[in-house]
Each structure stands twice: as C-alpha cells, then as structure tokens.
Amino acid sequence: MTGKNPAPHVLVYIPDQRGSHLAGEVLRSRGFGVRSAGTLPELKHALEGFLCKVIVTITSKIGEVRILSNLPVVNIQAFVLPNIDAASSERPALFDRAAFLERVQTLAESH
C-alpha cells in the first residue's frame, strides 16, 4: 500500500463527443478517474453505478444535472476565455486548464 489516496472520480456530462473526450483527457492527465455520459439516460445510469465526487458539464446541462444529483458541478465553459486577435479579428478561445483542474480538485476534496 502506497499511502496515497485513490484518485477522485469525476463524471463528465457533455453531449458533444469531442468536448467530452477533451475534458476527459485533461482530467486524466491530472490523475482523476473519469467516466463520460453524453445523453440524459447515460447520465442517469452513470449516477447509479459510478461513485464520483464531481460532475463536469456545460452551461446548458447544469439544470439536468442538478435535478438528478446533489454533487458539486463544474461548468467547464466558465474556463474558456475569449482571445481576440487584434490583427485578424479572429476570436480563438483559450482554455484555463490550471484553473479548471484546481476547481475540480478543490470540489473533489471538499465533498
């Protein structure tokens, strides 16, 4: 036994497969156990059989999550920041990975 606490488990509920995959990869890179759900039935099933500490989702799905669970919710979209390129007027997004991971970790430890 190493004396280390097991990695907290996080449920990712993002209907967009690419977004769900990317969120899962970011979380796994920090050592979180991750399970993903892309539909409401998948979310319900995951909540029944997966002991997680935090649910990561997007703004439009927070209400669905809160109806089904009292677990802490992290809105991943709150960590996507606009980055306006004045030279081209493009608006690529920047993801504040460190702040996102810190928030998930803090909630996982407090729950």
Gaussian input, Z-matrix of N, CA and C with variables (Angstrom, degrees):
# hf/3-21g

backbone

0 1
 N
 C     1     B1
 C     2     B2     1     A1
 N     3     B3     2     A2     1     D1
 C     4     B4     3     A3     2     D2
 C     5     B5     4     A4     3     D3
 N     6     B6     5     A5     4     D4
 C     7     B7     6     A6     5     D5
 C     8     B8     7     A7     6     D6
 N     9     B9     8     A8     7     D7
 C    10    B10     9     A9     8     D8
 C    11    B11    10    A10     9     D9
 N    12    B12    11    A11    10    D10
 C    13    B13    12    A12    11    D11
 C    14    B14    13    A13    12    D12
 N    15    B15    14    A14    13    D13
 C    16    B16    15    A15    14    D14
 C    17    B17    16    A16    15    D15
 N    18    B18    17    A17    16    D16
 C    19    B19    18    A18    17    D17
 C    20    B20    19    A19    18    D18
 N    21    B21    20    A20    19    D19
 C    22    B22    21    A21    20    D20
 C    23    B23    22    A22    21    D21
 N    24    B24    23    A23    22    D22
 C    25    B25    24    A24    23    D23
 C    26    B26    25    A25    24    D24
 N    27    B27    26    A26    25    D25
 C    28    B28    27    A27    26    D26
 C    29    B29    28    A28    27    D27
 N    30    B30    29    A29    28    D28
 C    31    B31    30    A30    29    D29
 C    32    B32    31    A31    30    D30
 N    33    B33    32    A32    31    D31
 C    34    B34    33    A33    32    D32
 C    35    B35    34    A34    33    D33
 N    36    B36    35    A35    34    D34
 C    37    B37    36    A36    35    D35
 C    38    B38    37    A37    36    D36
 N    39    B39    38    A38    37    D37
 C    40    B40    39    A39    38    D38
 C    41    B41    40    A40    39    D39
 N    42    B42    41    A41    40    D40
 C    43    B43    42    A42    41    D41
 C    44    B44    43    A43    42    D42
 N    45    B45    44    A44    43    D43
 C    46    B46    45    A45    44    D44
 C    47    B47    46    A46    45    D45
 N    48    B48    47    A47    46    D46
 C    49    B49    48    A48    47    D47
 C    50    B50    49    A49    48    D48
 N    51    B51    50    A50    49    D49
 C    52    B52    51    A51    50    D50
 C    53    B53    52    A52    51    D51
 N    54    B54    53    A53    52    D52
 C    55    B55    54    A54    53    D53
 C    56    B56    55    A55    54    D54
 N    57    B57    56    A56    55    D55
 C    58    B58    57    A57    56    D56
 C    59    B59    58    A58    57    D57
 N    60    B60    59    A59    58    D58
 C    61    B61    60    A60    59    D59
 C    62    B62    61    A61    60    D60
 N    63    B63    62    A62    61    D61
 C    64    B64    63    A63    62    D62
 C    65    B65    64    A64    63    D63
 N    66    B66    65    A65    64    D64
 C    67    B67    66    A66    65    D65
 C    68    B68    67    A67    66    D66
 N    69    B69    68    A68    67    D67
 C    70    B70    69    A69    68    D68
 C    71    B71    70    A70    69    D69
 N    72    B72    71    A71    70    D70
 C    73    B73    72    A72    71    D71
 C    74    B74    73    A73    72    D72
 N    75    B75    74    A74    73    D73
 C    76    B76    75    A75    74    D74
 C    77    B77    76    A76    75    D75
 N    78    B78    77    A77    76    D76
 C    79    B79    78    A78    77    D77
 C    80    B80    79    A79    78    D78
 N    81    B81    80    A80    79    D79
 C    82    B82    81    A81    80    D80
 C    83    B83    82    A82    81    D81
 N    84    B84    83    A83    82    D82
 C    85    B85    84    A84    83    D83
 C    86    B86    85    A85    84    D84
 N    87    B87    86    A86    85    D85
 C    88    B88    87    A87    86    D86
 C    89    B89    88    A88    87    D87
 N    90    B90    89    A89    88    D88
 C    91    B91    90    A90    89    D89
 C    92    B92    91    A91    90    D90
 N    93    B93    92    A92    91    D91
 C    94    B94    93    A93    92    D92
 C    95    B95    94    A94    93    D93
 N    96    B96    95    A95    94    D94
 C    97    B97    96    A96    95    D95
 C    98    B98    97    A97    96    D96
 N    99    B99    98    A98    97    D97
 C   100   B100    99    A99    98    D98
 C   101   B101   100   A100    99    D99
 N   102   B102   101   A101   100   D100
 C   103   B103   102   A102   101   D101
 C   104   B104   103   A103   102   D102
 N   105   B105   104   A104   103   D103
 C   106   B106   105   A105   104   D104
 C   107   B107   106   A106   105   D105
 N   108   B108   107   A107   106   D106
 C   109   B109   108   A108   107   D107
 C   110   B110   109   A109   108   D108
 N   111   B111   110   A110   109   D109
 C   112   B112   111   A111   110   D110
 C   113   B113   112   A112   111   D111
 N   114   B114   113   A113   112   D112
 C   115   B115   114   A114   113   D113
 C   116   B116   115   A115   114   D114
 N   117   B117   116   A116   115   D115
 C   118   B118   117   A117   116   D116
 C   119   B119   118   A118   117   D117
 N   120   B120   119   A119   118   D118
 C   121   B121   120   A120   119   D119
 C   122   B122   121   A121   120   D120
 N   123   B123   122   A122   121   D121
 C   124   B124   123   A123   122   D122
 C   125   B125   124   A124   123   D123
 N   126   B126   125   A125   124   D124
 C   127   B127   126   A126   125   D125
 C   128   B128   127   A127   126   D126
 N   129   B129   128   A128   127   D127
 C   130   B130   129   A129   128   D128
 C   131   B131   130   A130   129   D129
 N   132   B132   131   A131   130   D130
 C   133   B133   132   A132   131   D131
 C   134   B134   133   A133   132   D132
 N   135   B135   134   A134   133   D133
 C   136   B136   135   A135   134   D134
 C   137   B137   136   A136   135   D135
 N   138   B138   137   A137   136   D136
 C   139   B139   138   A138   137   D137
 C   140   B140   139   A139   138   D138
 N   141   B141   140   A140   139   D139
 C   142   B142   141   A141   140   D140
 C   143   B143   142   A142   141   D141
 N   144   B144   143   A143   142   D142
 C   145   B145   144   A144   143   D143
 C   146   B146   145   A145   144   D144
 N   147   B147   146   A146   145   D145
 C   148   B148   147   A147   146   D146
 C   149   B149   148   A148   147   D147
 N   150   B150   149   A149   148   D148
 C   151   B151   150   A150   149   D149
 C   152   B152   151   A151   150   D150
 N   153   B153   152   A152   151   D151
 C   154   B154   153   A153   152   D152
 C   155   B155   154   A154   153   D153
 N   156   B156   155   A155   154   D154
 C   157   B157   156   A156   155   D155
 C   158   B158   157   A157   156   D156
 N   159   B159   158   A158   157   D157
 C   160   B160   159   A159   158   D158
 C   161   B161   160   A160   159   D159
 N   162   B162   161   A161   160   D160
 C   163   B163   162   A162   161   D161
 C   164   B164   163   A163   162   D162
 N   165   B165   164   A164   163   D163
 C   166   B166   165   A165   164   D164
 C   167   B167   166   A166   165   D165
 N   168   B168   167   A167   166   D166
 C   169   B169   168   A168   167   D167
 C   170   B170   169   A169   168   D168
 N   171   B171   170   A170   169   D169
 C   172   B172   171   A171   170   D170
 C   173   B173   172   A172   171   D171
 N   174   B174   173   A173   172   D172
 C   175   B175   174   A174   173   D173
 C   176   B176   175   A175   174   D174
 N   177   B177   176   A176   175   D175
 C   178   B178   177   A177   176   D176
 C   179   B179   178   A178   177   D177
 N   180   B180   179   A179   178   D178
 C   181   B181   180   A180   179   D179
 C   182   B182   181   A181   180   D180
 N   183   B183   182   A182   181   D181
 C   184   B184   183   A183   182   D182
 C   185   B185   184   A184   183   D183
 N   186   B186   185   A185   184   D184
 C   187   B187   186   A186   185   D185
 C   188   B188   187   A187   186   D186
 N   189   B189   188   A188   187   D187
 C   190   B190   189   A189   188   D188
 C   191   B191   190   A190   189   D189
 N   192   B192   191   A191   190   D190
 C   193   B193   192   A192   191   D191
 C   194   B194   193   A193   192   D192
 N   195   B195   194   A194   193   D193
 C   196   B196   195   A195   194   D194
 C   197   B197   196   A196   195   D195
 N   198   B198   197   A197   196   D196
 C   199   B199   198   A198   197   D197
 C   200   B200   199   A199   198   D198
 N   201   B201   200   A200   199   D199
 C   202   B202   201   A201   200   D200
 C   203   B203   202   A202   201   D201
 N   204   B204   203   A203   202   D202
 C   205   B205   204   A204   203   D203
 C   206   B206   205   A205   204   D204
 N   207   B207   206   A206   205   D205
 C   208   B208   207   A207   206   D206
 C   209   B209   208   A208   207   D207
 N   210   B210   209   A209   208   D208
 C   211   B211   210   A210   209   D209
 C   212   B212   211   A211   210   D210
 N   213   B213   212   A212   211   D211
 C   214   B214   213   A213   212   D212
 C   215   B215   214   A214   213   D213
 N   216   B216   215   A215   214   D214
 C   217   B217   216   A216   215   D215
 C   218   B218   217   A217   216   D216
 N   219   B219   218   A218   217   D217
 C   220   B220   219   A219   218   D218
 C   221   B221   220   A220   219   D219
 N   222   B222   221   A221   220   D220
 C   223   B223   222   A222   221   D221
 C   224   B224   223   A223   222   D222
 N   225   B225   224   A224   223   D223
 C   226   B226   225   A225   224   D224
 C   227   B227   226   A226   225   D225
 N   228   B228   227   A227   226   D226
 C   229   B229   228   A228   227   D227
 C   230   B230   229   A229   228   D228
 N   231   B231   230   A230   229   D229
 C   232   B232   231   A231   230   D230
 C   233   B233   232   A232   231   D231
 N   234   B234   233   A233   232   D232
 C   235   B235   234   A234   233   D233
 C   236   B236   235   A235   234   D234
 N   237   B237   236   A236   235   D235
 C   238   B238   237   A237   236   D236
 C   239   B239   238   A238   237   D237
 N   240   B240   239   A239   238   D238
 C   241   B241   240   A240   239   D239
 C   242   B242   241   A241   240   D240
 N   243   B243   242   A242   241   D241
 C   244   B244   243   A243   242   D242
 C   245   B245   244   A244   243   D243
 N   246   B246   245   A245   244   D244
 C   247   B247   246   A246   245   D245
 C   248   B248   247   A247   246   D246
 N   249   B249   248   A248   247   D247
 C   250   B250   249   A249   248   D248
 C   251   B251   250   A250   249   D249
 N   252   B252   251   A251   250   D250
 C   253   B253   252   A252   251   D251
 C   254   B254   253   A253   252   D252
 N   255   B255   254   A254   253   D253
 C   256   B256   255   A255   254   D254
 C   257   B257   256   A256   255   D255
 N   258   B258   257   A257   256   D256
 C   259   B259   258   A258   257   D257
 C   260   B260   259   A259   258   D258
 N   261   B261   260   A260   259   D259
 C   262   B262   261   A261   260   D260
 C   263   B263   262   A262   261   D261
 N   264   B264   263   A263   262   D262
 C   265   B265   264   A264   263   D263
 C   266   B266   265   A265   264   D264
 N   267   B267   266   A266   265   D265
 C   268   B268   267   A267   266   D266
 C   269   B269   268   A268   267   D267
 N   270   B270   269   A269   268   D268
 C   271   B271   270   A270   269   D269
 C   272   B272   271   A271   270   D270
 N   273   B273   272   A272   271   D271
 C   274   B274   273   A273   272   D272
 C   275   B275   274   A274   273   D273
 N   276   B276   275   A275   274   D274
 C   277   B277   276   A276   275   D275
 C   278   B278   277   A277   276   D276
 N   279   B279   278   A278   277   D277
 C   280   B280   279   A279   278   D278
 C   281   B281   280   A280   279   D279
 N   282   B282   281   A281   280   D280
 C   283   B283   282   A282   281   D281
 C   284   B284   283   A283   282   D282
 N   285   B285   284   A284   283   D283
 C   286   B286   285   A285   284   D284
 C   287   B287   286   A286   285   D285
 N   288   B288   287   A287   286   D286
 C   289   B289   288   A288   287   D287
 C   290   B290   289   A289   288   D288
 N   291   B291   290   A290   289   D289
 C   292   B292   291   A291   290   D290
 C   293   B293   292   A292   291   D291
 N   294   B294   293   A293   292   D292
 C   295   B295   294   A294   293   D293
 C   296   B296   295   A295   294   D294
 N   297   B297   296   A296   295   D295
 C   298   B298   297   A297   296   D296
 C   299   B299   298   A298   297   D297
 N   300   B300   299   A299   298   D298
 C   301   B301   300   A300   299   D299
 C   302   B302   301   A301   300   D300
 N   303   B303   302   A302   301   D301
 C   304   B304   303   A303   302   D302
 C   305   B305   304   A304   303   D303
 N   306   B306   305   A305   304   D304
 C   307   B307   306   A306   305   D305
 C   308   B308   307   A307   306   D306
 N   309   B309   308   A308   307   D307
 C   310   B310   309   A309   308   D308
 C   311   B311   310   A310   309   D309
 N   312   B312   311   A311   310   D310
 C   313   B313   312   A312   311   D311
 C   314   B314   313   A313   312   D312
 N   315   B315   314   A314   313   D313
 C   316   B316   315   A315   314   D314
 C   317   B317   316   A316   315   D315
 N   318   B318   317   A317   316   D316
 C   319   B319   318   A318   317   D317
 C   320   B320   319   A319   318   D318
 N   321   B321   320   A320   319   D319
 C   322   B322   321   A321   320   D320
 C   323   B323   322   A322   321   D321
 N   324   B324   323   A323   322   D322
 C   325   B325   324   A324   323   D323
 C   326   B326   325   A325   324   D324
 N   327   B327   326   A326   325   D325
 C   328   B328   327   A327   326   D326
 C   329   B329   328   A328   327   D327
 N   330   B330   329   A329   328   D328
 C   331   B331   330   A330   329   D329
 C   332   B332   331   A331   330   D330

   B1=1.4522
   B2=1.5246
   B3=1.2941
   B4=1.4499
   B5=1.5120
   B6=1.3104
   B7=1.4527
   B8=1.5121
   B9=1.3244
   B10=1.4601
   B11=1.5201
   B12=1.3216
   B13=1.4555
   B14=1.5231
   B15=1.3305
   B16=1.4624
   B17=1.5241
   B18=1.3183
   B19=1.4626
   B20=1.5136
   B21=1.3319
   B22=1.4693
   B23=1.5280
   B24=1.3139
   B25=1.4547
   B26=1.5220
   B27=1.3213
   B28=1.4615
   B29=1.5181
   B30=1.3244
   B31=1.4594
   B32=1.5269
   B33=1.3241
   B34=1.4564
   B35=1.5276
   B36=1.3331
   B37=1.4584
   B38=1.5199
   B39=1.3301
   B40=1.4634
   B41=1.5289
   B42=1.3357
   B43=1.4596
   B44=1.5347
   B45=1.3029
   B46=1.4591
   B47=1.5296
   B48=1.3256
   B49=1.4582
   B50=1.5301
   B51=1.3143
   B52=1.4601
   B53=1.5270
   B54=1.3304
   B55=1.4587
   B56=1.5195
   B57=1.3145
   B58=1.4551
   B59=1.5306
   B60=1.3156
   B61=1.4654
   B62=1.5274
   B63=1.3218
   B64=1.4665
   B65=1.5293
   B66=1.3262
   B67=1.4695
   B68=1.5230
   B69=1.3316
   B70=1.4596
   B71=1.5152
   B72=1.3191
   B73=1.4679
   B74=1.5237
   B75=1.3208
   B76=1.4668
   B77=1.5284
   B78=1.3132
   B79=1.4634
   B80=1.5293
   B81=1.3270
   B82=1.4705
   B83=1.5228
   B84=1.3327
   B85=1.4683
   B86=1.5254
   B87=1.3272
   B88=1.4590
   B89=1.5329
   B90=1.3270
   B91=1.4516
   B92=1.5166
   B93=1.3227
   B94=1.4597
   B95=1.5232
   B96=1.3238
   B97=1.4499
   B98=1.5202
   B99=1.3147
   B100=1.4640
   B101=1.5221
   B102=1.3191
   B103=1.4638
   B104=1.5176
   B105=1.3197
   B106=1.4655
   B107=1.5143
   B108=1.3324
   B109=1.4598
   B110=1.5219
   B111=1.3294
   B112=1.4544
   B113=1.5152
   B114=1.3397
   B115=1.4550
   B116=1.5238
   B117=1.3238
   B118=1.4577
   B119=1.5402
   B120=1.3425
   B121=1.4694
   B122=1.5391
   B123=1.3331
   B124=1.4715
   B125=1.5243
   B126=1.3246
   B127=1.4618
   B128=1.5273
   B129=1.3220
   B130=1.4679
   B131=1.5228
   B132=1.3199
   B133=1.4624
   B134=1.5297
   B135=1.3086
   B136=1.4666
   B137=1.5247
   B138=1.3122
   B139=1.4648
   B140=1.5264
   B141=1.3168
   B142=1.4651
   B143=1.5230
   B144=1.3265
   B145=1.4523
   B146=1.5125
   B147=1.3060
   B148=1.4666
   B149=1.5131
   B150=1.3093
   B151=1.4618
   B152=1.5203
   B153=1.3221
   B154=1.4573
   B155=1.5243
   B156=1.3136
   B157=1.4660
   B158=1.5243
   B159=1.3410
   B160=1.4633
   B161=1.5256
   B162=1.3292
   B163=1.4611
   B164=1.5248
   B165=1.3162
   B166=1.4664
   B167=1.5138
   B168=1.3255
   B169=1.4598
   B170=1.5268
   B171=1.3228
   B172=1.4644
   B173=1.5249
   B174=1.3047
   B175=1.4637
   B176=1.5221
   B177=1.3201
   B178=1.4669
   B179=1.5265
   B180=1.3152
   B181=1.4681
   B182=1.5288
   B183=1.3047
   B184=1.4634
   B185=1.5280
   B186=1.3294
   B187=1.4579
   B188=1.5217
   B189=1.3334
   B190=1.4604
   B191=1.5335
   B192=1.3125
   B193=1.4637
   B194=1.5200
   B195=1.3176
   B196=1.4683
   B197=1.5225
   B198=1.3292
   B199=1.4631
   B200=1.5335
   B201=1.3258
   B202=1.4594
   B203=1.5229
   B204=1.3325
   B205=1.4646
   B206=1.5274
   B207=1.3219
   B208=1.4641
   B209=1.5241
   B210=1.3188
   B211=1.4655
   B212=1.5269
   B213=1.3305
   B214=1.4648
   B215=1.5313
   B216=1.3162
   B217=1.4633
   B218=1.5176
   B219=1.3314
   B220=1.4626
   B221=1.5222
   B222=1.3226
   B223=1.4620
   B224=1.5234
   B225=1.3109
   B226=1.4653
   B227=1.5322
   B228=1.3225
   B229=1.4626
   B230=1.5196
   B231=1.3214
   B232=1.4625
   B233=1.5240
   B234=1.3201
   B235=1.4653
   B236=1.5254
   B237=1.3343
   B238=1.4589
   B239=1.5186
   B240=1.3054
   B241=1.4599
   B242=1.5224
   B243=1.3264
   B244=1.4658
   B245=1.5215
   B246=1.3052
   B247=1.4569
   B248=1.5238
   B249=1.3130
   B250=1.4589
   B251=1.5245
   B252=1.3253
   B253=1.4577
   B254=1.5298
   B255=1.3195
   B256=1.4638
   B257=1.5242
   B258=1.3148
   B259=1.4598
   B260=1.5262
   B261=1.3259
   B262=1.4576
   B263=1.5237
   B264=1.3072
   B265=1.4643
   B266=1.5296
   B267=1.3196
   B268=1.4633
   B269=1.5157
   B270=1.3183
   B271=1.4598
   B272=1.5247
   B273=1.3230
   B274=1.4648
   B275=1.5228
   B276=1.2928
   B277=1.4595
   B278=1.5258
   B279=1.3046
   B280=1.4552
   B281=1.5156
   B282=1.3184
   B283=1.4498
   B284=1.5198
   B285=1.3386
   B286=1.4624
   B287=1.5275
   B288=1.3083
   B289=1.4605
   B290=1.5276
   B291=1.3187
   B292=1.4719
   B293=1.5230
   B294=1.3284
   B295=1.4672
   B296=1.5296
   B297=1.3296
   B298=1.4629
   B299=1.5258
   B300=1.3189
   B301=1.4607
   B302=1.5274
   B303=1.3107
   B304=1.4655
   B305=1.5325
   B306=1.3326
   B307=1.4700
   B308=1.5341
   B309=1.3188
   B310=1.4708
   B311=1.5328
   B312=1.3214
   B313=1.4659
   B314=1.5295
   B315=1.3131
   B316=1.4615
   B317=1.5295
   B318=1.3118
   B319=1.4622
   B320=1.5257
   B321=1.3119
   B322=1.4704
   B323=1.5311
   B324=1.3183
   B325=1.4717
   B326=1.5210
   B327=1.3209
   B328=1.4702
   B329=1.5243
   B330=1.3212
   B331=1.4701
   B332=1.5036
   A1=108.72
   A2=117.60
   A3=122.02
   A4=113.46
   A5=118.92
   A6=121.54
   A7=113.20
   A8=116.26
   A9=119.66
   A10=109.76
   A11=115.50
   A12=119.89
   A13=108.52
   A14=116.96
   A15=118.11
   A16=109.59
   A17=115.50
   A18=120.43
   A19=110.24
   A20=117.76
   A21=119.83
   A22=109.55
   A23=115.88
   A24=120.73
   A25=110.27
   A26=114.75
   A27=122.70
   A28=108.27
   A29=115.85
   A30=121.72
   A31=107.65
   A32=116.61
   A33=122.35
   A34=107.98
   A35=115.94
   A36=121.62
   A37=108.80
   A38=114.39
   A39=122.28
   A40=106.78
   A41=118.18
   A42=120.92
   A43=114.38
   A44=117.54
   A45=121.52
   A46=108.82
   A47=117.01
   A48=121.12
   A49=111.76
   A50=117.42
   A51=120.16
   A52=110.80
   A53=116.83
   A54=120.76
   A55=111.85
   A56=116.07
   A57=121.13
   A58=110.69
   A59=115.74
   A60=120.75
   A61=111.04
   A62=116.40
   A63=120.06
   A64=111.60
   A65=117.10
   A66=120.51
   A67=109.99
   A68=116.33
   A69=120.46
   A70=112.38
   A71=117.01
   A72=120.75
   A73=111.67
   A74=116.84
   A75=120.63
   A76=109.90
   A77=116.77
   A78=121.21
   A79=111.64
   A80=117.15
   A81=120.32
   A82=111.42
   A83=116.44
   A84=119.59
   A85=111.69
   A86=117.20
   A87=122.82
   A88=111.15
   A89=116.62
   A90=120.18
   A91=115.80
   A92=117.66
   A93=120.41
   A94=110.08
   A95=115.98
   A96=121.02
   A97=106.64
   A98=117.74
   A99=120.59
   A100=110.71
   A101=114.97
   A102=122.34
   A103=106.52
   A104=116.43
   A105=121.13
   A106=111.68
   A107=114.64
   A108=122.99
   A109=107.20
   A110=115.61
   A111=118.98
   A112=114.46
   A113=116.33
   A114=121.20
   A115=109.19
   A116=116.16
   A117=120.51
   A118=111.73
   A119=119.77
   A120=118.67
   A121=112.06
   A122=117.41
   A123=120.25
   A124=110.69
   A125=116.60
   A126=120.84
   A127=109.96
   A128=116.69
   A129=120.57
   A130=110.84
   A131=116.58
   A132=121.15
   A133=110.85
   A134=116.80
   A135=120.84
   A136=111.31
   A137=116.81
   A138=120.03
   A139=112.22
   A140=116.89
   A141=120.76
   A142=112.33
   A143=117.16
   A144=118.98
   A145=116.68
   A146=118.43
   A147=121.26
   A148=108.64
   A149=116.91
   A150=121.00
   A151=109.33
   A152=115.21
   A153=119.49
   A154=110.07
   A155=114.97
   A156=121.66
   A157=112.18
   A158=116.34
   A159=122.02
   A160=108.27
   A161=115.51
   A162=121.34
   A163=107.75
   A164=115.85
   A165=122.14
   A166=107.40
   A167=116.45
   A168=120.63
   A169=109.99
   A170=115.17
   A171=121.52
   A172=109.03
   A173=115.94
   A174=122.40
   A175=113.05
   A176=116.76
   A177=120.35
   A178=113.92
   A179=118.91
   A180=122.20
   A181=113.57
   A182=117.99
   A183=120.97
   A184=111.50
   A185=117.75
   A186=121.33
   A187=112.34
   A188=116.77
   A189=120.82
   A190=110.49
   A191=115.69
   A192=120.47
   A193=110.12
   A194=117.03
   A195=120.77
   A196=112.73
   A197=117.54
   A198=120.68
   A199=110.31
   A200=116.18
   A201=121.18
   A202=114.89
   A203=117.62
   A204=118.85
   A205=111.92
   A206=114.69
   A207=121.37
   A208=111.84
   A209=117.22
   A210=120.88
   A211=110.41
   A212=116.67
   A213=119.51
   A214=110.75
   A215=115.71
   A216=122.57
   A217=109.38
   A218=115.67
   A219=121.15
   A220=107.85
   A221=115.68
   A222=121.78
   A223=107.81
   A224=116.81
   A225=120.68
   A226=111.73
   A227=116.94
   A228=119.57
   A229=112.55
   A230=117.50
   A231=120.53
   A232=111.36
   A233=117.34
   A234=121.88
   A235=112.42
   A236=115.96
   A237=121.53
   A238=106.88
   A239=115.43
   A240=121.39
   A241=110.49
   A242=117.80
   A243=119.19
   A244=110.26
   A245=114.91
   A246=121.23
   A247=106.92
   A248=116.91
   A249=120.92
   A250=109.76
   A251=114.95
   A252=121.66
   A253=107.04
   A254=116.35
   A255=121.03
   A256=111.82
   A257=118.56
   A258=121.37
   A259=111.97
   A260=117.74
   A261=119.36
   A262=113.46
   A263=118.20
   A264=123.81
   A265=112.87
   A266=116.84
   A267=119.56
   A268=108.98
   A269=115.70
   A270=120.71
   A271=111.33
   A272=117.36
   A273=117.96
   A274=109.52
   A275=116.28
   A276=120.73
   A277=110.15
   A278=114.97
   A279=121.90
   A280=107.68
   A281=116.28
   A282=121.21
   A283=108.55
   A284=116.38
   A285=121.24
   A286=108.48
   A287=114.30
   A288=122.93
   A289=112.12
   A290=116.17
   A291=120.33
   A292=111.29
   A293=117.56
   A294=120.95
   A295=110.56
   A296=117.15
   A297=121.31
   A298=110.44
   A299=116.79
   A300=120.76
   A301=111.79
   A302=116.63
   A303=120.32
   A304=111.07
   A305=115.86
   A306=120.21
   A307=111.13
   A308=116.12
   A309=119.81
   A310=109.45
   A311=117.16
   A312=120.86
   A313=111.37
   A314=116.57
   A315=121.53
   A316=110.72
   A317=117.00
   A318=120.19
   A319=111.85
   A320=116.84
   A321=120.38
   A322=110.95
   A323=116.14
   A324=120.08
   A325=111.57
   A326=117.08
   A327=119.33
   A328=112.42
   A329=117.62
   A330=119.68
   A331=110.78
   D1=131.82
   D2=-174.20
   D3=-87.07
   D4=-16.05
   D5=-178.13
   D6=85.74
   D7=-5.14
   D8=178.94
   D9=-83.73
   D10=145.43
   D11=175.10
   D12=-71.29
   D13=145.31
   D14=175.98
   D15=-64.15
   D16=153.51
   D17=-179.87
   D18=-62.40
   D19=134.98
   D20=176.22
   D21=-63.11
   D22=148.22
   D23=178.94
   D24=-99.63
   D25=139.80
   D26=-178.03
   D27=-126.83
   D28=136.33
   D29=174.88
   D30=-102.30
   D31=124.67
   D32=178.48
   D33=-102.08
   D34=118.39
   D35=178.22
   D36=-117.03
   D37=88.18
   D38=179.50
   D39=-133.90
   D40=115.33
   D41=-177.05
   D42=-61.57
   D43=-31.55
   D44=179.35
   D45=-72.50
   D46=119.05
   D47=-174.61
   D48=-61.18
   D49=-41.03
   D50=-179.63
   D51=-65.26
   D52=-44.92
   D53=178.83
   D54=-63.22
   D55=-40.77
   D56=178.75
   D57=-63.32
   D58=-44.05
   D59=179.53
   D60=-62.68
   D61=-46.01
   D62=-178.87
   D63=-64.75
   D64=-42.07
   D65=177.54
   D66=-61.53
   D67=-43.25
   D68=178.94
   D69=-61.84
   D70=-41.33
   D71=179.54
   D72=-65.20
   D73=-41.32
   D74=177.59
   D75=-60.99
   D76=-45.37
   D77=-179.26
   D78=-66.51
   D79=-43.31
   D80=178.71
   D81=-62.60
   D82=-33.88
   D83=-179.53
   D84=-63.09
   D85=-21.45
   D86=178.34
   D87=-97.98
   D88=-0.08
   D89=175.97
   D90=95.76
   D91=7.24
   D92=177.57
   D93=-73.71
   D94=146.17
   D95=167.13
   D96=-81.44
   D97=134.41
   D98=-173.15
   D99=-129.43
   D100=137.58
   D101=168.37
   D102=-129.19
   D103=142.30
   D104=-177.91
   D105=-115.24
   D106=147.11
   D107=173.63
   D108=-135.32
   D109=135.66
   D110=-178.41
   D111=-112.34
   D112=-12.24
   D113=-179.54
   D114=-130.36
   D115=164.03
   D116=178.95
   D117=-60.96
   D118=-44.58
   D119=176.73
   D120=-60.81
   D121=-38.50
   D122=177.33
   D123=-64.51
   D124=-39.05
   D125=178.14
   D126=-61.99
   D127=-47.89
   D128=179.35
   D129=-58.31
   D130=-45.89
   D131=-179.74
   D132=-63.41
   D133=-43.48
   D134=-179.54
   D135=-63.39
   D136=-39.47
   D137=179.77
   D138=-67.18
   D139=-26.44
   D140=178.46
   D141=-76.16
   D142=-33.69
   D143=-171.36
   D144=-119.00
   D145=1.36
   D146=-175.69
   D147=-123.54
   D148=116.19
   D149=-179.51
   D150=-83.37
   D151=96.67
   D152=-179.30
   D153=-113.32
   D154=163.70
   D155=-179.25
   D156=-102.75
   D157=-26.58
   D158=-173.54
   D159=-144.39
   D160=148.75
   D161=173.79
   D162=-116.97
   D163=126.82
   D164=176.36
   D165=-102.51
   D166=129.33
   D167=-179.29
   D168=-148.94
   D169=-169.91
   D170=178.05
   D171=-113.65
   D172=165.20
   D173=-174.67
   D174=-49.03
   D175=-49.04
   D176=-174.42
   D177=-69.59
   D178=-11.12
   D179=-177.88
   D180=-108.36
   D181=-2.16
   D182=-178.05
   D183=-59.24
   D184=-42.80
   D185=179.96
   D186=-59.40
   D187=-43.60
   D188=178.92
   D189=-61.45
   D190=-42.59
   D191=-179.19
   D192=-63.99
   D193=-46.25
   D194=-176.36
   D195=-66.02
   D196=-28.53
   D197=176.50
   D198=-66.98
   D199=-35.03
   D200=-174.17
   D201=-95.17
   D202=-18.79
   D203=-171.89
   D204=-149.05
   D205=149.58
   D206=173.96
   D207=-99.38
   D208=6.84
   D209=179.69
   D210=-67.46
   D211=154.79
   D212=175.18
   D213=-61.53
   D214=143.64
   D215=-179.04
   D216=-118.24
   D217=134.48
   D218=173.87
   D219=-114.34
   D220=122.74
   D221=176.47
   D222=-86.65
   D223=105.11
   D224=-176.29
   D225=-62.71
   D226=-26.63
   D227=-179.44
   D228=-66.65
   D229=-20.84
   D230=177.69
   D231=-68.35
   D232=-14.46
   D233=-177.98
   D234=-104.92
   D235=7.48
   D236=175.59
   D237=-100.03
   D238=117.22
   D239=-173.95
   D240=-111.05
   D241=136.74
   D242=176.93
   D243=-69.42
   D244=145.33
   D245=179.09
   D246=-133.20
   D247=97.59
   D248=-176.12
   D249=-84.51
   D250=123.44
   D251=176.31
   D252=-90.94
   D253=105.65
   D254=-175.38
   D255=-61.70
   D256=-30.07
   D257=-178.01
   D258=-71.69
   D259=-32.99
   D260=-175.52
   D261=-118.88
   D262=-5.55
   D263=-176.92
   D264=62.45
   D265=15.29
   D266=175.61
   D267=-78.90
   D268=155.47
   D269=-178.90
   D270=-124.15
   D271=65.58
   D272=175.71
   D273=-68.10
   D274=151.91
   D275=-178.58
   D276=-96.85
   D277=146.47
   D278=173.24
   D279=-111.76
   D280=138.88
   D281=179.21
   D282=-106.81
   D283=122.61
   D284=178.97
   D285=-84.44
   D286=80.20
   D287=-175.63
   D288=-58.94
   D289=-45.50
   D290=-177.56
   D291=-62.01
   D292=-45.20
   D293=-179.63
   D294=-66.46
   D295=-39.00
   D296=178.14
   D297=-61.35
   D298=-51.09
   D299=-178.61
   D300=-63.71
   D301=-37.33
   D302=177.81
   D303=-63.64
   D304=-41.80
   D305=-179.94
   D306=-64.95
   D307=-45.08
   D308=179.32
   D309=-62.73
   D310=-44.34
   D311=-179.45
   D312=-62.02
   D313=-44.41
   D314=179.91
   D315=-60.56
   D316=-46.31
   D317=179.88
   D318=-67.52
   D319=-38.32
   D320=179.03
   D321=-63.79
   D322=-39.52
   D323=-179.56
   D324=-72.27
   D325=-30.14
   D326=-175.99
   D327=-86.29
   D328=-13.04
   D329=-176.52
   D330=-93.65

